Amino acid sequence: MRRLSSLTLILLLTAGAALPVSAQDDLARRGLAAFMKNGCHGCHTIGTVGSRLAPDLSHIGRKHGAAYLRQWLRDPQSLRPSAHMPALELTDADIDLLAVYLSTLP
């Protein structure tokens, strides 16, 4: 059931539907948790969290949508062969959560 609600949330966000504030807050909390759990903060920052080794992702949502970010997280070199970011071993659930979360950053 939890998987179904996550997929529903992702579909609503990618379709551009407005979410209640509590759903947006939950997505932000879960997205930041996935960012930390997967060690993204070791290279990137979001706001004041993380390292400045790689690009700041605080406003990545202005530049890229969830579909692009999903592909980037699966295989960065497929979109930019000279990318320094390695292909990471992320679960599909984490890729979806991170992509949707990052795409919502202002």
C-alpha positions as CSV (number, residue, x, y, z in Angstrom):
1,M,0.0,0.0,0.0
2,R,2.9,2.4,0.8
3,R,4.4,1.7,-2.6
4,L,1.1,2.6,-4.2
5,S,0.8,5.9,-2.4
6,S,4.4,6.8,-3.4
7,L,3.6,6.0,-7.0
8,T,0.4,8.1,-6.8
9,L,2.4,11.0,-5.4
10,I,5.0,10.8,-8.1
11,L,2.4,10.6,-10.8
12,L,0.6,13.7,-9.4
13,L,3.8,15.7,-9.2
14,T,5.0,14.8,-12.7
15,A,1.6,15.6,-14.1
16,G,1.8,19.1,-12.4
17,A,-1.1,18.5,-10.1
18,A,-1.3,20.7,-7.0
19,L,-0.7,18.7,-3.8
20,P,-1.9,19.5,-0.3
21,V,0.8,21.2,1.8
22,S,1.1,18.0,4.0
23,A,1.9,15.9,0.9
24,Q,4.5,18.4,-0.3
25,D,6.0,18.5,3.1
26,D,6.1,14.7,3.2
27,L,7.7,14.6,-0.2
28,A,10.4,17.1,0.8
29,R,11.1,15.2,4.0
30,R,11.4,11.8,2.2
31,G,13.4,13.4,-0.7
32,L,15.9,14.9,1.7
33,A,16.1,11.6,3.6
34,A,16.9,9.8,0.4
35,F,19.5,12.5,-0.4
36,M,21.2,11.9,2.9
37,K,20.7,8.1,3.0
38,N,22.4,7.7,-0.4
39,G,25.3,10.0,0.4
40,C,24.4,12.6,-2.2
41,H,25.3,15.2,0.5
42,G,28.9,14.0,0.3
43,C,29.3,15.9,-2.9
44,H,26.2,18.2,-3.4
45,T,24.4,20.7,-1.4
46,I,20.7,21.5,-1.0
47,G,20.3,24.8,0.9
48,T,22.7,24.5,3.8
49,V,23.0,20.7,3.8
50,G,25.9,19.0,2.2
51,S,29.3,19.5,0.5
52,R,30.3,22.0,-2.1
53,L,32.5,19.5,-4.0
54,A,29.9,19.1,-6.8
55,P,27.2,21.5,-8.1
56,D,24.7,22.9,-5.7
57,L,21.3,21.3,-6.3
58,S,19.2,23.9,-4.4
59,H,17.5,25.2,-7.6
60,I,17.9,22.2,-10.0
61,G,14.1,22.1,-10.4
62,R,14.3,25.4,-12.4
63,K,16.5,23.7,-15.0
64,H,15.4,20.1,-15.2
65,G,12.2,18.1,-14.8
66,A,11.7,14.7,-13.1
67,A,12.1,12.6,-16.3
68,Y,15.5,14.2,-17.1
69,L,16.6,13.8,-13.5
70,R,15.5,10.1,-13.4
71,Q,17.7,9.4,-16.4
72,W,20.6,11.4,-14.9
73,L,20.4,9.4,-11.7
74,R,20.3,6.1,-13.6
75,D,23.1,6.9,-15.9
76,P,24.7,10.4,-16.0
77,Q,27.0,9.5,-18.9
78,S,24.0,8.7,-21.1
79,L,23.0,12.4,-21.0
80,R,26.5,13.9,-20.8
81,P,29.4,11.6,-21.7
82,S,31.9,13.9,-19.9
83,A,29.9,13.9,-16.7
84,H,32.0,13.5,-13.5
85,M,29.2,12.0,-11.6
86,P,29.5,8.2,-11.4
87,A,26.6,5.8,-12.2
88,L,25.2,5.1,-8.7
89,E,23.6,1.9,-7.4
90,L,20.3,3.4,-6.5
91,T,17.0,1.6,-6.1
92,D,14.2,2.5,-8.5
93,A,12.2,3.8,-5.6
94,D,15.1,6.1,-4.5
95,I,15.6,7.3,-8.1
96,D,11.9,8.2,-8.4
97,L,11.8,9.9,-5.0
98,L,15.0,11.9,-5.7
99,A,14.0,12.8,-9.2
100,V,10.6,14.1,-8.2
101,Y,12.0,15.9,-5.1
102,L,14.8,17.5,-7.0
103,S,12.5,18.6,-9.8
104,T,10.3,20.5,-7.2
105,L,13.2,22.6,-5.9
106,P,12.6,26.2,-6.8
